[in-house]
Amino acid sequence: MAALRRRREREDSGTCLVEGYEELALAMDAGAIPEVVLHCAELMLDPAAQLLLVERARSLGAQTWEVARAAFEKTAYREGPDGFLAVVPTPGLPLAQVTLPPDPLVLLCEGIEKPGNLGAMLRTADAAGIDLVVAVDPVTDWGNPNVVRGSKATVFSVPVASATLGETIAWLADHGVRHLATTPDTETVHTDVDWSGPVAFSVGTEKYGLTDAALEAADERIRIPMHGVVNSLNVATSAAIVAYEALRHRSRGLSGQDSHPG
């Protein structure tokens, strides 16, 4: 299990780690079936209630092991573990195998380097009802422990895929999905575009943003207004702002009035 901190091991085994009671519960609610669950009652906040999750995993066919605190803390990858650590199949499908609903909203993340940013964007995608998140020319993998942790395990609740930029652009064209690329180098504000129908919006690397190839392949370029001395926001923050603007427009189009998500 400790070896699954390494990407090579995750890719060879097709599995990854989920640590934490809430994260494991959410992953299982989303359909993930754990293969192995380590648990340590000494670290749990409410062992009597939380051990029901272990029984649930066992009923799905998982191996479950109660371990001593020292052994658990040696295997766990985060500080302050809460007594749950599981091995689950790595999420994600090839882009060609993804099935979308009508008029999907898709988030494209090109070359994101920091797993925490990718995880934060997945939390936004889950909250905003985004139908698919694609890691374009990915630097990290969906099973990275910090992606799983940063996403609060929403990597299992949001459909995710990985593809090259070329594969992604071809897939968008084949499915009739418009591509809106975020960049500070445009006059079009993200609030002034048509968000109806099948739409994808893309964000790029933390340092340089989207590549020239991604920008050239877009149907339209959009920007978030900036009034300070910097010309960009954190990539996860940018994705959240654009996602909720898209949600506002699309919700209004469906209901005839502004929606106020909780």
N, C-alpha and C positions, 0 to 999 in steps of 0.2 A: 504493500500500500504506500509506503514511503517512497518507493521508486516511481510512483505515478506523479510525483512532482515534476518529473522530467518529461519533456514533450515526446522524445523518442519512445519512451515506454508507453505513453498514452496512445501514440499513433500505432505502435505495434500491437497493443492489446485491444484497442478500440474502446477503452474505458477511461474514466476520470474519477476524481474524488469530489464528493460533496460533504462539506463539514458544517455541522450546526443543526440543531433540532428544527428550527423554522425553515432552513434551506432544504433539508431532506424532506420535510413534510410537503413543501411546495413542489419540489421535484416529483414526488410520488403523486401528488394531486394532478400534476400535469401529464402523468402517464409513464414516468420513468420507473423502471423496476430494478431495484438494487440487486447486485449480485452478492455483496458482502456488507454487513453492518457491524462495526465495532461500537460498543457502548460501555459507558462507565458511569454508574449511578452516583458515584461520589462527586462527580462534576455537574450533575444535573440540578436545575433549579427546583424541579418538582418531579422526582423520580416516579412516584406512583402514577401520575398522569402521563408523563412523557414516555414511559416504558411501553405504553400502548402502541407507540409508533414502531417499536421493535417487533412486537407481536404482529403488527400489520405487515411489516417487511417479511417476516418469517412465513406468513400465510401466502405471500406472493412467490415464495421459493428461495428467498435470500438465506445465505448462511449468516447466522448472527453469533457474535462472540462477545461475552462479557470479559473485559480486561481490567487489570489494575490501573490505578491512576498513573503510575510512572510509565507503564507501557503505552498507555493512551497518549500521554503528553509527548512521548518520543515520536509517535507516529503522526500526530496531528500537525498541521502546518501553520496554524495561526495561534497567536497568544490568547490566553484566556479561553481555552476550549470549553464547550458546554456538554461534552460527553457523547457526541454523536459524530461518527465518521463513516462514510459509505463509499463503496465502489459501484458506479453506475455506468451504463453505456454512454459513450460520448455523444452529445446532441449534434444535430446537423445532418443535412442531406445534400447530395449534389444538386446544383441548381436545376438541372434538367428534370429532376424527380419532384420538384416542388409543385404543389397544386394550390392555386390562389383562388380566393373568392372573387365575385364580380367587383369591378372598380376598386382594386386593392391600393393600399398606401404602403410603399416600400421604402426602407432606409438602406442606402448603400454607404458602407464605411470603407474608404480606400486607404490601405496601408497604415491603419491605426497601430501605433507601436505600444502604447501603454494598456495592459490588460484592464486596469481600473477604469479607464475611459470607455473601453468597449463594454465593460460590465454596466457602467452608469447609463450608457445609451440603451442597453437592453431593458433596464428598469423603466426608462422613459417609453420605450417601445411597448412594453407591457401595459403601462398606465394609459398611454394615448391610443391604444388599439391598433398599432401598426401591424400589418399582416405578414411582413417578412423583413428580416434584417440580413443583408448579404455582406460578408467580409470580402472585399475586393482586393486581390493580391495581398492576402493576409500576412501579417508579420507574426501574429500570435494565433493560437488555436482556440476553438470554442471550449475545450476542456481544461484550459489553463486554470489552475486553482484560484487565481486572482480575478479571472473573468467570472467564474462561478460565484465567488464571494461578492465581487462588486455588483453583480446582477441580482444578488439575493436569490439566486437560483432561477430567475426568470429566463435564463438561457434555455430552460426546459419548457417554459410556457409560451415563448415566442418562437415561431418557426425561424430557423437560421440555416444559412447555407454559406459556402465558400466558393469563389470562382475567380478566374483572371478577369482583368478589365475587358479583354476582347470577348470572352464568354458572356460576361454580364451585359455588354452593349448589344450583342446579338440576341440574347434572351429577352431584353427589353423590347427590341424591335419585333421579335417573333410574337410577343404577347400584347403588342400595342400599348405599351406603358411609356408615357412621357417622362423624360428625364430632366429634372431641374437641379442644376449644380450650384452649390453655394460658393461664393467668392466675393471679396471686397471690391473687385475690379469690374463693377457693373453699376448701372444707374437704376436697375429694377429692384425695388424693395420686396422682400418676401411676402409682405401683406398685399401686394398689388398684382398677384398672379392668379390664374385660374387653378384651383386645387381640386376641381371635380374630375371624376373619371379615374382611370388607372394612372397613378402618378408614382414616380420614385424621386426622392431627393437624395443628393449625395454630399457627404462631408469628407474631408481629406486629412492628411497627416497633421500631427500636432504642430510641427514646425513650418511646413511649407504649404499646407492645404492640399487641394486637389492637383493632380498632375495636369500638364497641358493636354495630354491625350484624353483625360476624362472631361476636361472643360470643352474641348473641341467636339466631343461626342454628345454633348448635352443639347437638348432642344431649347433650353433657356437658362440663363444665368441669373441668380438672385443673390441679394445681400441683406444682411441684418444691419439696420442703421447704427452707426457708431458715433458718439458725440465726445469721446475723450481723446487721449493722445495715442491710444493703440488702435489698430485697424481690425482686430479679430478677438474673439472670445475663445475660451477653452472649447475644444471640439465637442465634448459631451454637452456643454451648456448651449452651444449653437444648435446642436441636433434637437435639444429639448424645446428651444424657442420656436424653431421651424416646425417641429412636429405638432405642437399645440396650436400654432397658427393654422396649419393644415386641418387639424381637427375642428377648430372653430369654424372655418369656412365650410367644411364638409358637413358638419352637424347642422349648420344654419341652412344649408341647401336641402337637407332631408326634412327638417322640421318647420322651415319657414321663419324661424326666429333664432336668435343667438342661443347657443347652448352654454351652460355653466357647469363644466365638469367638476366633480367634487375632489 
